[in-house]
Amino acid sequence: YHYFFFFIQQMMTIIDKTPIEELDKLDNSGSDNSHDEDDDEEHEQEEGDSDTDSVDEALMEMLGITSFETKKDTPQDDRSNDLTEQKCHNDNQYSIPNISLEQVDQIVSVNALKDVYGKESICAFPSELSVRPQTMRRLTDELIYGSSKYAADRSYESIQFINTTSGEIGSRRVLTRLENFVTNHHGWKNLCYNHIARCISALMGEEMILYKEKLNLKPPGGSGFAPHLDTPSLRVASSLPLGQTGAQVEAEREIFNAGPQNFVTVMIAIDDMTTSNGCLKVCKGPWSEQNHCEVIVPEGGGEDNTANPDAEGRKGAIPSHVAEDQVYEDVIIKGGQICAFNGWAPHRSAANTSPFPRRAVFLTYNPLREGDFHELYYQRMTKLRNDYKNRYRSNRNAANHEIDENELAALATIPRI
């Protein structure tokens, strides 16, 4: 602890000096008040694109600390104004891009992204539409370390490692995926329903709405994705388990059958994506529902289905003999960069063999004309996963095995390789 506080003290001393010197320079050179807002923005970029405006905030950013703020009692009459101020503060705090749809349309047109997407089923948006890597890391860290504040569906994986002292191979459970969190976090909600929605709407030529989200953390040693298509599994909300009847079930079936059928997934890299850290790999081509590769029929079915809805019971998996003949290209992009691929594009990823995590968020959108099914999708998937876990518990108990709760928490994982 003494070393820690000594480090803090030294950093405070260093940071405390720099802003004062820079402020003196600004005071001496800017007395005529002739500069405009554009000059301010250029100066901020030249100074390292830093959005901190105090010593405490600079130190907090270096240490990865979200906030030192403490909650105070607020008079009832002032709460509405405070909420408005807090919303503005949060928007500025996360530095979410705020580019108009007209500007996004122009960028998409100039870069011919629609043509690229139509021919290859994937395209990378130019850097002017990227999200600051610092913003993506902060949003991610707040979800990971703020589990008590921000609700999310969490999945875990057993990662093997070598003990450098004994040389023995061990394993540990680590968090590898989060879902269903966007509506529970202001920053993520702002990003996904505004900037990203505008980007993908401009690309698709119609208004798009968020269908589901998934934050993959892929730590060192984390496994990859087996080859698969997204659309067949995303349409899982269009069919209820066989063997169920009743007025309520039939009503739900009618709702889900009218659900979205067309999907596009947006990927935002949080860390730089490289070959060694298990980047996304895509088989490019003009893929569509009328032109897609063969997929495996899921195992099981009906009330007695024992298949994991996220593994062997998951629709969209590509047979190995088909995947072997496909050419998958690495998607190498920088942290904060955005790319999009359609629901019929074959894709996969390898394990992370680097010493650092490879984090990325995958946001799936559907046309707004098909309806907003975000909440219904997670209700549906929660039911499927809970049913599978209950069957898993029952089978384990019948075999007189102890139930590993950590293992149950990790059941909702995609096929691994």
URPE-V654709 format. One record per residue. N is the residue number from 0. RES is the residue in one letter. SS is DSSP state (H for helix, E for strand, C for the rest). PHI is phi as a letter, one per 30 degrees, with the letter a starting at -180 (NA if undefined). Layout:
N&RES&SS&PHI ; N&RES&SS&PHI
This chain:
0&Y&C&NA ; 1&H&H&d ; 2&Y&H&d ; 3&F&H&d ; 4&F&H&d ; 5&F&H&d ; 6&F&H&d ; 7&I&H&d ; 8&Q&H&d ; 9&Q&H&d ; 10&M&H&d ; 11&M&H&d ; 12&T&H&d ; 13&I&H&d ; 14&I&H&d ; 15&D&H&d ; 16&K&H&d ; 17&T&H&d ; 18&P&H&e ; 19&I&H&d ; 20&E&H&d ; 21&E&H&d ; 22&L&H&d ; 23&D&H&d ; 24&K&H&d ; 25&L&H&d ; 26&D&H&d ; 27&N&H&d ; 28&S&H&c ; 29&G&C&c ; 30&S&C&d ; 31&D&C&d ; 32&N&C&h ; 33&S&C&c ; 34&H&C&d ; 35&D&C&c ; 36&E&H&d ; 37&D&H&d ; 38&D&H&d ; 39&D&H&d ; 40&E&H&d ; 41&E&H&d ; 42&H&H&d ; 43&E&H&d ; 44&Q&H&d ; 45&E&H&d ; 46&E&C&d ; 47&G&C&j ; 48&D&C&h ; 49&S&C&c ; 50&D&C&c ; 51&T&C&d ; 52&D&C&b ; 53&S&C&a ; 54&V&H&d ; 55&D&H&d ; 56&E&H&d ; 57&A&H&d ; 58&L&H&d ; 59&M&H&d ; 60&E&H&d ; 61&M&H&d ; 62&L&H&c ; 63&G&C&i ; 64&I&C&c ; 65&T&C&d ; 66&S&C&a ; 67&F&C&c ; 68&E&C&d ; 69&T&C&c ; 70&K&C&d ; 71&K&C&b ; 72&D&C&d ; 73&T&C&c ; 74&P&C&e ; 75&Q&H&e ; 76&D&H&d ; 77&D&H&c ; 78&R&H&d ; 79&S&H&d ; 80&N&H&d ; 81&D&H&d ; 82&L&H&d ; 83&T&H&d ; 84&E&H&d ; 85&Q&H&d ; 86&K&H&d ; 87&C&H&d ; 88&H&H&d ; 89&N&H&d ; 90&D&H&e ; 91&N&H&d ; 92&Q&H&d ; 93&Y&H&d ; 94&S&C&h ; 95&I&C&d ; 96&P&C&e ; 97&N&C&b ; 98&I&C&c ; 99&S&C&d ; 100&L&H&d ; 101&E&H&d ; 102&Q&H&d ; 103&V&H&d ; 104&D&H&e ; 105&Q&H&d ; 106&I&H&d ; 107&V&H&d ; 108&S&H&d ; 109&V&H&d ; 110&N&C&c ; 111&A&C&h ; 112&L&H&d ; 113&K&H&d ; 114&D&H&d ; 115&V&H&d ; 116&Y&H&d ; 117&G&H&d ; 118&K&H&d ; 119&E&H&c ; 120&S&C&i ; 121&I&E&a ; 122&C&E&a ; 123&A&E&c ; 124&F&C&d ; 125&P&C&d ; 126&S&H&d ; 127&E&H&d ; 128&L&H&c ; 129&S&C&d ; 130&V&C&c ; 131&R&C&e ; 132&P&H&e ; 133&Q&H&d ; 134&T&H&d ; 135&M&H&d ; 136&R&H&d ; 137&R&H&d ; 138&L&H&e ; 139&T&H&d ; 140&D&H&d ; 141&E&H&d ; 142&L&H&d ; 143&I&H&d ; 144&Y&H&c ; 145&G&C&c ; 146&S&C&d ; 147&S&C&d ; 148&K&C&c ; 149&Y&C&c ; 150&A&C&d ; 151&A&C&a ; 152&D&E&d ; 153&R&E&c ; 154&S&E&b ; 155&Y&E&b ; 156&E&E&b ; 157&S&E&d ; 158&I&E&c ; 159&Q&E&d ; 160&F&E&b ; 161&I&E&c ; 162&N&C&d ; 163&T&C&d ; 164&T&C&d ; 165&S&C&c ; 166&G&C&i ; 167&E&C&d ; 168&I&E&c ; 169&G&E&b ; 170&S&E&b ; 171&R&E&b ; 172&R&E&d ; 173&V&E&b ; 174&L&E&d ; 175&T&E&b ; 176&R&E&a ; 177&L&E&b ; 178&E&E&b ; 179&N&C&h ; 180&F&C&b ; 181&V&H&e ; 182&T&H&d ; 183&N&H&c ; 184&H&C&b ; 185&H&H&e ; 186&G&H&d ; 187&W&H&d ; 188&K&H&d ; 189&N&H&d ; 190&L&H&d ; 191&C&H&d ; 192&Y&H&c ; 193&N&H&b ; 194&H&H&e ; 195&I&H&d ; 196&A&H&d ; 197&R&H&d ; 198&C&H&d ; 199&I&H&d ; 200&S&H&d ; 201&A&H&d ; 202&L&H&d ; 203&M&H&d ; 204&G&C&i ; 205&E&C&a ; 206&E&C&d ; 207&M&E&c ; 208&I&E&b ; 209&L&E&d ; 210&Y&E&c ; 211&K&E&a ; 212&E&E&b ; 213&K&E&a ; 214&L&E&c ; 215&N&E&c ; 216&L&C&c ; 217&K&C&h ; 218&P&C&d ; 219&P&C&e ; 220&G&C&i ; 221&G&C&d ; 222&S&C&d ; 223&G&C&c ; 224&F&E&c ; 225&A&C&d ; 226&P&C&e ; 227&H&E&a ; 228&L&C&c ; 229&D&C&d ; 230&T&H&e ; 231&P&H&e ; 232&S&H&d ; 233&L&H&d ; 234&R&H&d ; 235&V&H&e ; 236&A&H&d ; 237&S&H&c ; 238&S&C&b ; 239&L&C&c ; 240&P&C&e ; 241&L&C&d ; 242&G&C&i ; 243&Q&C&c ; 244&T&C&b ; 245&G&C&j ; 246&A&H&d ; 247&Q&H&d ; 248&V&H&d ; 249&E&H&d ; 250&A&H&d ; 251&E&H&d ; 252&R&H&d ; 253&E&H&d ; 254&I&H&d ; 255&F&H&d ; 256&N&H&d ; 257&A&C&c ; 258&G&C&d ; 259&P&C&d ; 260&Q&C&b ; 261&N&C&b ; 262&F&C&b ; 263&V&E&b ; 264&T&E&c ; 265&V&E&c ; 266&M&E&c ; 267&I&E&c ; 268&A&E&d ; 269&I&C&c ; 270&D&C&c ; 271&D&C&e ; 272&M&C&c ; 273&T&C&b ; 274&T&C&d ; 275&S&C&d ; 276&N&C&c ; 277&G&C&i ; 278&C&C&d ; 279&L&E&d ; 280&K&E&b ; 281&V&E&b ; 282&C&C&c ; 283&K&C&d ; 284&G&C&l ; 285&P&C&d ; 286&W&C&d ; 287&S&E&a ; 288&E&C&d ; 289&Q&C&d ; 290&N&E&b ; 291&H&C&b ; 292&C&C&d ; 293&E&C&d ; 294&V&C&b ; 295&I&C&d ; 296&V&C&d ; 297&P&C&e ; 298&E&C&d ; 299&G&C&i ; 300&G&C&l ; 301&G&C&i ; 302&E&C&d ; 303&D&C&d ; 304&N&C&d ; 305&T&C&c ; 306&A&C&d ; 307&N&C&d ; 308&P&C&d ; 309&D&C&c ; 310&A&C&b ; 311&E&C&d ; 312&G&C&c ; 313&R&C&c ; 314&K&C&d ; 315&G&C&j ; 316&A&E&d ; 317&I&C&c ; 318&P&C&e ; 319&S&H&d ; 320&H&H&d ; 321&V&H&d ; 322&A&H&d ; 323&E&C&d ; 324&D&C&c ; 325&Q&C&c ; 326&V&C&c ; 327&Y&C&c ; 328&E&E&c ; 329&D&E&d ; 330&V&C&c ; 331&I&C&c ; 332&I&C&b ; 333&K&C&d ; 334&G&C&e ; 335&G&C&j ; 336&Q&C&d ; 337&I&E&c ; 338&C&E&b ; 339&A&E&b ; 340&F&E&b ; 341&N&E&d ; 342&G&C&d ; 343&W&C&c ; 344&A&C&d ; 345&P&C&d ; 346&H&E&b ; 347&R&E&a ; 348&S&E&a ; 349&A&C&c ; 350&A&C&d ; 351&N&C&d ; 352&T&C&c ; 353&S&C&d ; 354&P&C&d ; 355&F&C&b ; 356&P&C&d ; 357&R&C&b ; 358&R&C&c ; 359&A&E&a ; 360&V&E&c ; 361&F&E&c ; 362&L&E&c ; 363&T&E&c ; 364&Y&E&c ; 365&N&E&b ; 366&P&E&d ; 367&L&H&d ; 368&R&H&d ; 369&E&H&d ; 370&G&C&j ; 371&D&C&c ; 372&F&C&c ; 373&H&H&e ; 374&E&H&d ; 375&L&H&d ; 376&Y&H&d ; 377&Y&H&d ; 378&Q&H&d ; 379&R&H&d ; 380&M&H&d ; 381&T&H&d ; 382&K&H&d ; 383&L&H&d ; 384&R&H&d ; 385&N&H&d ; 386&D&H&d ; 387&Y&H&d ; 388&K&H&d ; 389&N&H&d ; 390&R&H&d ; 391&Y&H&d ; 392&R&H&e ; 393&S&H&d ; 394&N&H&d ; 395&R&H&d ; 396&N&H&d ; 397&A&H&d ; 398&A&C&c ; 399&N&C&i ; 400&H&C&c ; 401&E&C&d ; 402&I&C&c ; 403&D&C&c ; 404&E&H&d ; 405&N&H&d ; 406&E&H&d ; 407&L&H&d ; 408&A&H&d ; 409&A&C&c ; 410&L&C&d ; 411&A&C&d ; 412&T&C&b ; 413&I&C&d ; 414&P&C&e ; 415&R&E&c ; 416&I&C&b
